[in-house]
Amino acid sequence: MRNLMIVSLFAMIGCGGAAPSDDQLPDTAEDVTKADVVYPQGTFDGDANVKAGELETVTLNADKSYSMVTFVYCASQYPLDCGHATGSYKFTHGGSTRYIRFYDANGAFYKRYAWKLSSDTLKLRADGDTVWQSLTKKSDYAQEGESCGGFVRDPKQCAPGLVCHFGHVPDVPGTCMKSCESAGGSCVALSPGSCNGQVADATEFSCGGGLGVECCFPN
């Protein structure tokens, strides 16, 4: 009898516990222009220990489009975009829980997550689940060695202290590099004797990508 009661208890609890009651309620769209809430926006990344079924990254754009990558094990017969999804999203609420509804590129419902935002940490919980995953917002600035500018959908500015070094191909993004001046050098003409010191490596210190100049550090 005692063993039967234990089995019955596990059957009621289940492996992940009972789903939150709000998930059973219908949710309605929120007017983000009127609600007194800070909504998540930008790119949020999971940590290095992301598990199968969790999000590796999700980007929430201001125009209500999104892209996400779910960590899954893809067999060779699966499409090349296995785990990747794009489309549109909207914020909703049901009971006391706020949700993000994701739709695919054709407008069909894809997934729903409950969300909480605290500073740069976005917590997401899949619909019907009890486990929250924490994702950290990626800096809006491009760091050293990352791409910047260019004729792309979401061009980025370099972080303070870095400059965007462009090549000479129109519309192609540049690369964030240390500014010659911010590192204590000066940009001088690319000619013999113009640098009364040491010429810096052009792949490390930028003079803005202009032709005929070089970065010079005093001795």
matplotlib code that plots the C-alpha trace (Angstrom):
import matplotlib.pyplot as plt

x = [0.0, 2.8, 4.6, 1.4, 1.0, 4.6, 4.0, 0.7, 2.5, 5.2, 2.5, 0.8, 4.0, 5.7, 9.3, 9.2, 6.4, 3.0, 3.0, 2.2, -1.5, -1.2, 0.0, -3.5, -5.2, -5.7, -3.2, -3.9, -1.7, -0.1, 0.1, 3.9, 3.4, 1.2, 2.3, 4.6, 7.1, 10.6, 10.5, 13.5, 15.1, 18.5, 20.5, 20.6, 23.0, 22.9, 25.9, 28.6, 26.6, 23.5, 21.6, 19.7, 16.3, 17.5, 18.2, 21.8, 20.8, 17.7, 17.5, 14.4, 14.4, 12.6, 10.4, 9.0, 11.1, 13.3, 15.9, 16.7, 19.0, 17.9, 20.6, 19.5, 21.2, 20.6, 21.0, 22.3, 18.9, 17.6, 17.6, 20.7, 18.9, 18.0, 17.6, 17.4, 14.1, 13.1, 9.8, 7.8, 6.9, 4.6, 4.2, 1.2, 0.0, -2.1, -3.0, 0.0, 2.5, 4.0, 4.8, 6.5, 4.7, 6.9, 5.6, 7.4, 8.1, 4.7, 2.9, 2.0, 2.4, 5.8, 6.5, 5.6, 7.9, 7.2, 9.7, 11.3, 13.9, 16.3, 19.0, 20.8, 19.5, 16.5, 14.9, 12.7, 10.5, 9.1, 5.3, 4.2, 7.7, 8.9, 12.5, 13.8, 16.8, 18.9, 20.3, 22.6, 22.3, 25.0, 26.6, 25.2, 28.7, 31.1, 34.3, 37.9, 38.1, 34.3, 32.5, 31.1, 29.3, 28.6, 25.4, 23.9, 20.6, 22.0, 25.2, 27.1, 29.2, 32.5, 32.9, 34.5, 38.2, 37.8, 37.4, 35.8, 38.6, 37.1, 38.7, 38.2, 35.2, 31.9, 29.2, 31.3, 31.5, 34.8, 36.6, 36.8, 40.4, 42.2, 42.5, 46.0, 45.3, 43.6, 46.7, 49.0, 50.1, 49.5, 48.5, 51.1, 51.7, 52.9, 56.3, 60.0, 60.9, 57.3, 57.4, 60.0, 59.5, 58.1, 55.5, 52.7, 51.2, 48.4, 46.4, 46.3, 46.1, 43.9, 44.0, 40.4, 41.3, 42.4, 45.0, 48.5, 48.6, 50.2, 50.2, 53.3, 54.3, 57.0, 60.2]
y = [0.0, 2.4, 1.7, 2.3, 5.7, 6.7, 5.7, 7.7, 10.7, 10.6, 10.2, 13.4, 15.4, 14.2, 14.7, 18.5, 19.3, 20.8, 23.4, 27.0, 27.7, 30.9, 28.8, 27.3, 30.7, 32.6, 35.4, 38.8, 41.2, 44.1, 47.6, 48.2, 52.0, 52.3, 49.5, 50.7, 47.9, 47.7, 45.2, 43.2, 44.2, 43.3, 40.1, 37.8, 34.9, 31.7, 30.7, 28.1, 25.3, 25.6, 22.3, 20.6, 22.4, 25.6, 28.8, 29.6, 33.1, 35.2, 38.6, 40.8, 43.6, 46.9, 46.2, 43.0, 40.6, 38.1, 35.4, 32.6, 29.5, 26.6, 24.0, 20.8, 17.7, 17.7, 14.6, 14.9, 14.5, 17.6, 21.0, 23.1, 25.6, 23.1, 24.9, 28.3, 30.3, 33.7, 35.6, 38.0, 38.2, 40.0, 40.5, 39.1, 38.4, 35.8, 36.0, 37.6, 36.2, 38.0, 36.1, 36.4, 34.8, 33.8, 33.3, 31.8, 33.5, 32.6, 34.0, 30.7, 30.3, 28.8, 29.0, 30.9, 31.8, 33.4, 36.2, 38.2, 41.0, 42.2, 44.6, 42.8, 39.3, 37.9, 34.8, 32.7, 29.7, 27.6, 27.2, 24.4, 24.0, 25.0, 25.7, 29.2, 29.8, 33.0, 34.8, 37.8, 40.8, 41.2, 44.7, 47.0, 48.0, 46.0, 45.0, 45.0, 42.7, 42.7, 44.1, 47.7, 49.9, 49.0, 48.6, 45.8, 45.4, 46.1, 48.1, 48.4, 51.2, 50.4, 50.5, 53.6, 53.8, 51.9, 53.2, 51.5, 50.7, 50.3, 48.8, 50.3, 48.2, 50.2, 49.2, 46.4, 46.5, 47.5, 46.2, 47.7, 48.6, 50.6, 54.3, 55.5, 58.7, 57.0, 54.7, 57.7, 57.9, 60.4, 59.9, 61.3, 61.3, 58.0, 59.3, 58.9, 60.9, 61.9, 59.6, 60.7, 57.6, 54.1, 53.3, 51.2, 48.0, 49.1, 46.0, 46.9, 50.7, 52.6, 56.1, 55.6, 53.7, 56.8, 56.4, 57.9, 58.0, 55.9, 55.7, 57.0, 56.5, 58.7, 56.9]
z = [0.0, 0.9, -2.4, -4.3, -2.6, -3.6, -7.2, -7.3, -5.8, -8.5, -11.2, -10.0, -9.7, -12.9, -13.8, -14.1, -11.7, -12.6, -15.3, -14.1, -14.0, -16.0, -19.0, -19.2, -19.5, -22.8, -23.3, -24.8, -26.7, -24.8, -26.0, -25.5, -26.0, -22.9, -20.5, -17.7, -18.4, -19.7, -22.6, -23.7, -27.0, -28.6, -28.6, -25.6, -25.4, -23.3, -21.3, -22.3, -20.6, -22.7, -22.9, -25.7, -26.1, -24.6, -26.6, -27.7, -28.7, -29.4, -31.1, -30.6, -33.1, -32.7, -35.7, -34.0, -36.1, -34.4, -34.9, -32.6, -32.4, -30.3, -29.3, -30.9, -32.2, -35.9, -38.0, -41.6, -43.1, -41.4, -43.1, -42.9, -40.7, -38.1, -34.8, -36.4, -36.6, -37.8, -38.1, -36.0, -32.3, -29.9, -26.2, -24.4, -20.9, -19.3, -15.6, -13.9, -16.4, -19.4, -22.5, -25.9, -28.7, -31.7, -35.2, -38.2, -41.4, -42.7, -39.7, -38.1, -34.3, -33.4, -29.7, -26.6, -23.6, -20.3, -19.7, -16.9, -17.4, -14.8, -16.0, -18.8, -17.8, -19.7, -18.1, -20.4, -19.6, -22.4, -22.4, -20.0, -18.5, -15.0, -15.7, -16.4, -18.6, -18.1, -21.1, -21.0, -23.3, -25.8, -25.9, -28.6, -29.4, -31.5, -29.8, -31.1, -34.1, -34.7, -37.8, -37.8, -40.1, -43.7, -45.7, -43.5, -41.7, -38.2, -38.5, -35.2, -33.8, -32.2, -28.4, -26.9, -27.6, -30.9, -34.4, -37.4, -39.9, -43.4, -46.4, -49.8, -51.0, -51.0, -48.4, -46.9, -43.1, -41.4, -38.4, -35.0, -34.1, -31.6, -32.5, -33.1, -31.2, -28.2, -27.9, -27.7, -31.3, -34.1, -37.7, -40.1, -43.8, -45.3, -46.5, -45.4, -42.4, -41.4, -38.3, -35.8, -33.8, -34.5, -37.1, -35.6, -37.1, -39.3, -38.5, -34.8, -34.7, -37.1, -38.6, -39.9, -43.1, -45.0, -47.7, -47.4, -43.6, -40.9, -37.1, -35.5, -31.9, -30.3, -29.1]

ax = plt.figure().add_subplot(projection="3d")
ax.plot(x, y, z, "-o")
ax.set_aspect("equal")
plt.show()
